[in-house]
Amino acid sequence: MTQRERMEQGLIYDPADPDLTEEQKAALQLQNEYNASGPYEHKKRQALLKQMLGECGEGCYLEPPFRANWGGRHLFLKNNVYANFGLTLVDDANIYVGNNVMFGPNVVLTTANHPIDRTLRIRGYQYAKDIVIEDNVWIGANVVVLPGVRISEGSVIGAGSVVSRDIPAGVVAMGIPCRVLRPISEEDSIYFDHGRRIDWDELKRHDSSL
């Protein structure tokens, strides 16, 4: 079994394997080009995202700097995904992101882990597990999502959280470790900030799609 096959199957593997590191070079070159692009080079950035990522749907945008140790090759985005500055991926396994997902600044998604056994760890061995983020999720600033986690549809992760376990659909969750705080309810369609009411009529005058 090759080291890539071991990596893809979630087994312990050697990330310094020459075949793997050779694969990474081209991906990282594209990443560097993306981060060096100008703020108004939108067409160039969109074209680079299509080359860099495993999948890039319509309306996706990652604010530079964007960092991934596989250059995003194992990142799969559906439509209308937005990431603020400093999205960082340890993308040795796949990261699947659904439609209409937002990432705050400096979010970290890490699929890789190291064995507790020091003999293996000293030699740099690791293993990796997929991360899945479903549709309509919002992940706040400085959140860390750990290997193997699934964040289900419509949930919101509060800033600064460390997500070490699966999060169910339709909840607000936060903390270290991240825990469910409350369900998202009808009240969230009435108030937007500590009792401040959403003026739907005013918003609809400016946005006919609401």
C-alpha positions in Angstrom: 0.0 0.0 0.0 1.4 3.4 -0.9 1.6 6.3 1.5 -1.1 8.1 -0.4 -3.4 5.1 -0.1 -2.7 5.0 3.6 -3.5 8.7 3.9 -6.8 8.4 2.0 -7.9 5.5 4.1 -7.3 7.2 7.5 -4.3 5.0 8.4 -1.0 6.1 9.9 1.3 7.3 7.1 4.4 9.2 6.5 3.7 12.8 5.2 7.3 13.2 4.3 7.0 10.5 1.6 8.7 11.9 -1.6 5.8 11.1 -3.8 3.4 13.0 -1.5 5.7 16.0 -1.1 6.2 16.2 -4.9 2.4 16.3 -5.3 2.2 19.1 -2.8 4.6 21.4 -4.7 2.3 22.3 -7.6 -0.6 22.9 -5.3 1.4 25.2 -3.1 2.7 27.1 -6.0 -0.9 28.0 -7.0 -1.7 28.9 -3.5 1.3 31.4 -3.4 0.1 32.9 -6.7 -3.4 33.3 -5.3 -2.1 35.0 -2.1 0.0 37.4 -4.2 -2.8 38.5 -6.5 -4.2 42.0 -6.2 -7.4 42.9 -4.4 -9.2 43.8 -7.6 -8.0 40.8 -9.7 -11.3 39.0 -9.2 -11.3 37.0 -12.5 -7.7 35.8 -11.8 -8.6 34.8 -8.3 -11.7 32.9 -9.5 -9.7 31.1 -12.1 -7.0 30.1 -9.6 -9.6 28.8 -7.1 -11.0 26.5 -9.8 -7.4 25.2 -10.4 -6.4 25.0 -6.7 -9.4 23.3 -5.1 -10.8 19.9 -5.3 -14.2 21.5 -6.2 -15.2 25.2 -6.3 -18.9 26.0 -6.9 -20.4 29.3 -8.1 -20.0 32.4 -6.0 -17.2 31.2 -3.8 -14.5 33.6 -2.5 -11.6 33.1 0.0 -10.0 36.3 1.2 -6.2 36.1 1.0 -4.2 35.1 2.8 -5.4 31.5 2.5 -3.2 28.8 3.8 -3.4 25.0 3.2 -0.7 22.4 3.4 -2.2 20.8 0.3 -3.0 24.1 -1.3 -6.7 23.3 -1.0 -6.5 20.3 -3.3 -8.6 18.3 -0.8 -11.1 21.2 -0.2 -14.6 20.7 -1.8 -16.8 23.8 -1.9 -20.4 23.9 -3.1 -22.0 27.3 -4.0 -21.7 30.7 -2.2 -19.0 29.9 0.3 -17.2 32.9 1.8 -14.1 32.9 4.0 -12.7 36.0 5.6 -9.0 36.6 6.0 -6.7 33.9 7.3 -8.6 30.6 6.6 -6.1 27.9 7.4 -6.5 24.2 6.4 -4.5 21.1 7.4 -6.1 19.4 4.4 -4.5 16.0 4.3 -8.0 14.4 4.4 -10.9 15.9 2.6 -12.9 18.9 3.8 -16.4 19.1 2.4 -18.2 22.5 2.7 -21.9 22.9 1.7 -23.8 25.8 0.2 -24.0 29.3 1.7 -21.3 28.7 4.4 -19.5 31.6 6.0 -16.1 31.6 7.8 -15.0 34.4 10.0 -11.4 35.5 10.2 -8.6 33.1 11.2 -10.6 29.9 11.2 -8.6 26.7 11.3 -9.9 23.4 9.9 -7.5 20.6 10.7 -8.0 17.0 9.4 -4.6 15.7 10.6 -3.6 14.2 13.9 -0.6 12.5 15.4 -0.4 9.3 17.3 0.0 9.7 21.1 2.8 7.1 21.0 6.0 9.1 21.1 8.0 6.6 18.9 5.7 7.3 15.9 5.2 10.9 16.7 8.9 11.7 16.8 9.2 10.3 13.3 6.4 12.6 12.1 3.8 9.9 11.4 0.2 11.1 11.3 -3.3 10.1 10.2 -6.2 12.2 8.9 -10.0 12.2 9.1 -12.5 14.1 6.9 -14.3 17.3 8.0 -17.9 17.9 6.8 -19.6 21.3 7.1 -23.2 21.2 5.8 -25.3 23.9 4.1 -26.0 27.3 5.7 -23.4 27.1 8.5 -21.7 30.2 10.0 -18.4 29.7 11.7 -17.2 32.7 13.8 -13.7 34.2 14.0 -10.8 32.1 15.4 -12.7 28.8 15.5 -10.7 25.6 15.4 -12.4 22.5 13.9 -10.7 19.2 14.7 -10.4 16.0 12.6 -13.5 14.0 11.9 -16.0 16.6 12.9 -19.4 17.2 11.1 -21.2 20.5 11.6 -24.8 20.0 10.5 -27.1 22.2 8.5 -27.8 25.7 9.6 -25.8 25.8 12.8 -23.8 28.7 14.1 -20.4 28.3 15.8 -19.4 31.1 18.2 -16.1 32.9 17.9 -13.1 31.3 19.6 -14.6 27.8 19.9 -12.8 24.5 19.6 -15.0 22.0 17.8 -14.0 18.6 18.8 -17.2 16.7 18.3 -20.1 16.7 15.9 -22.6 19.6 16.1 -26.3 18.9 15.3 -28.4 20.9 12.9 -30.1 24.2 13.7 -28.2 25.2 16.9 -26.0 27.9 18.3 -22.8 26.2 19.7 -19.8 27.7 21.3 -17.0 27.2 23.9 -13.9 25.1 24.6 -14.8 22.4 23.9 -17.7 23.6 21.7 -21.1 22.7 23.2 -24.7 23.4 22.1 -25.9 26.6 23.7 -29.5 26.7 22.3 -31.6 25.8 19.3 -32.1 28.4 16.6 -35.7 29.5 16.9 -38.4 31.7 15.5 -37.2 34.5 17.7 -34.0 34.7 15.7 -36.2 35.8 12.7 -37.6 38.7 14.9 -34.5 39.9 16.8 -30.9 40.2 15.6 -29.0 41.5 18.6 -30.0 41.5 22.2 -33.6 42.4 21.7 -33.1 44.7 18.7 -35.9 44.0 16.2 -35.3 43.1 12.5 -37.0 45.7 10.3 -38.0 43.3 7.5 -40.1 45.9 5.6 -37.1 48.2 5.4 -34.8 45.4 4.3 -37.2 44.2 1.6 -37.3 47.7 0.1 -33.5 47.3 -0.6 -33.5 43.6 -1.4 -36.4 42.2 -3.3 -35.1 38.6 -2.9 -36.0 38.6 0.8 
